[in-house]
Amino acid sequence: MLDAQALADRYVAAWNEPDAIKRSSAIAALWAPDALPHQRAREARGYGALSKLILGVNRNAGQEGIRFRAAPSARQQRDVVTFRWEMLLTESETVLASGLEFLIVNDDGRILVDHPFAPA
């Protein structure tokens, strides 16, 4: 059985990973090869595109000095996992932004579709 909170924690860990090789490994472990992650108006298909998407978001947010965390409220219903995330200053508990992830997962618990809901 899938542990929704563990999935949420691994998800944000991939977004926090500064090392490209470790980030790529985390992406391959989390997402199905044919997954369709969405980020606002952009789509990224495939692990390489997803890694670039994560890196681009982190650069735009100023990766130096920020981190993400999953709120401890992840839940699953059938093939859907939802959880809230927060973007914080690295050395504090100051929340800069928050949002909701809506994931569709396969039978192996790997992400097929990722719909982030973030502040506009």
C-alpha positions as CSV (number, residue, x, y, z in Angstrom):
1,M,0.0,0.0,0.0
2,L,1.2,3.5,-0.9
3,D,2.2,5.8,2.0
4,A,0.9,9.2,0.7
5,Q,3.0,11.2,3.2
6,A,6.2,9.3,2.2
7,L,5.4,10.1,-1.4
8,A,4.9,13.8,-0.6
9,D,8.1,13.9,1.3
10,R,10.1,12.2,-1.5
11,Y,8.4,14.6,-4.0
12,V,9.6,17.8,-2.2
13,A,13.0,16.2,-1.6
14,A,13.4,15.9,-5.4
15,W,12.7,19.6,-5.7
16,N,15.2,20.4,-3.0
17,E,18.0,18.3,-4.4
18,P,20.8,20.5,-5.7
19,D,22.9,17.6,-7.1
20,A,21.8,16.9,-10.7
21,I,22.6,13.2,-10.6
22,K,20.8,12.6,-7.3
23,R,17.8,14.8,-8.6
24,S,17.6,12.7,-11.7
25,S,17.6,9.5,-9.7
26,A,14.8,10.9,-7.4
27,I,12.8,11.9,-10.5
28,A,13.1,8.4,-12.0
29,A,12.1,6.8,-8.7
30,L,9.0,9.0,-8.3
31,W,7.6,9.5,-11.8
32,A,6.5,6.9,-14.4
33,P,8.5,7.2,-17.6
34,D,5.5,8.5,-19.5
35,A,4.4,10.9,-16.7
36,L,2.9,14.3,-17.6
37,P,4.0,16.9,-15.0
38,H,2.4,20.3,-15.4
39,Q,3.8,23.6,-14.1
40,R,1.3,26.4,-14.8
41,A,1.2,26.7,-18.6
42,R,4.3,24.5,-19.1
43,E,4.4,20.8,-19.6
44,A,7.5,18.6,-19.2
45,R,7.4,15.1,-20.6
46,G,10.2,12.7,-19.8
47,Y,12.8,12.7,-17.0
48,G,15.2,15.1,-18.7
49,A,12.5,17.7,-19.3
50,L,11.2,17.3,-15.8
51,S,14.7,17.8,-14.3
52,K,15.0,21.0,-16.3
53,L,11.6,22.2,-15.2
54,I,12.5,21.6,-11.5
55,L,15.9,23.4,-12.0
56,G,14.2,26.3,-13.7
57,V,11.6,26.7,-11.0
58,N,14.2,26.7,-8.4
59,R,16.3,29.2,-10.2
60,N,13.3,31.5,-10.7
61,A,12.5,31.2,-7.0
62,G,16.2,31.8,-6.1
63,Q,17.3,28.3,-5.1
64,E,20.0,29.8,-2.9
65,G,18.1,30.4,0.3
66,I,14.9,28.5,-0.3
67,R,13.6,25.0,0.4
68,F,10.3,23.2,0.0
69,R,8.5,20.9,2.5
70,A,5.4,18.9,2.4
71,A,2.8,19.6,5.1
72,P,2.0,16.5,7.2
73,S,-1.5,16.1,5.7
74,A,-0.9,14.0,2.5
75,R,-3.8,11.7,1.7
76,Q,-4.7,9.2,-0.9
77,Q,-8.0,8.1,-2.5
78,R,-7.6,5.3,-5.0
79,D,-5.1,6.6,-7.6
80,V,-5.1,10.2,-6.4
81,V,-2.7,11.7,-3.9
82,T,-3.0,15.2,-2.6
83,F,-0.7,17.2,-0.3
84,R,0.1,20.8,0.6
85,W,3.6,22.1,0.2
86,E,5.3,25.2,1.4
87,M,8.3,27.2,0.1
88,L,10.5,28.5,3.0
89,L,13.6,30.4,3.6
90,T,16.4,27.8,4.1
91,E,17.4,28.9,7.5
92,S,14.0,29.8,8.9
93,E,10.4,28.8,9.2
94,T,9.3,31.8,7.2
95,V,6.8,30.6,4.5
96,L,7.2,32.5,1.2
97,A,4.5,30.5,-0.7
98,S,2.3,27.5,-0.4
99,G,0.2,25.3,-2.7
100,L,-1.5,22.0,-3.4
101,E,-0.3,19.1,-5.4
102,F,-2.8,16.8,-7.1
103,L,-1.1,13.6,-8.3
104,I,-2.4,10.7,-10.2
105,V,-0.3,7.6,-9.5
106,N,-0.1,4.2,-11.1
107,D,-0.4,0.8,-9.3
108,D,3.3,1.0,-8.4
109,G,2.8,4.4,-6.7
110,R,4.7,6.3,-9.4
111,I,3.4,9.6,-10.6
112,L,1.5,9.6,-13.9
113,V,0.1,13.1,-13.8
114,D,1.1,16.1,-11.6
115,H,-1.2,19.1,-11.3
116,P,0.3,21.8,-9.0
117,F,-2.0,24.5,-7.7
118,A,0.2,27.4,-6.6
119,P,-0.6,31.1,-5.9
120,A,-0.9,33.1,-9.1
